[in-house]
Amino acid sequence: MVFLRVKKINNNNYYYLVKSVRINGKIRQKVVKYIGKSKNLVSMLKNAEKK
């Protein structure tokens, strides 16, 4: 399952699509796609609606 993660770095929010994977019997989270700042997130969602 993929979910959205927000990291706050120097007062800026950066967005990542992350999924959980099992490695050596432990759950690790792997970044599927780096989205960037919120303006990139908005444009990505608008493009997804058009498709």
KAKABEL-V96716 format. One record per residue. N is the residue number from 0. PSI is psi as a letter, one per 30 degrees, with the letter a starting at -180 (NA if undefined). Layout:
N_PSI + N_PSI
This chain:
0_k + 1_k + 2_l + 3_k + 4_k + 5_k + 6_k + 7_j + 8_j + 9_h + 10_g + 11_k + 12_k + 13_k + 14_k + 15_k + 16_k + 17_k + 18_l + 19_k + 20_l + 21_k + 22_k + 23_h + 24_g + 25_k + 26_k + 27_l + 28_k + 29_k + 30_k + 31_e + 32_k + 33_k + 34_e + 35_b + 36_l + 37_e + 38_e + 39_e + 40_e + 41_e + 42_e + 43_e + 44_e + 45_e + 46_e + 47_e + 48_e + 49_e + 50_NA
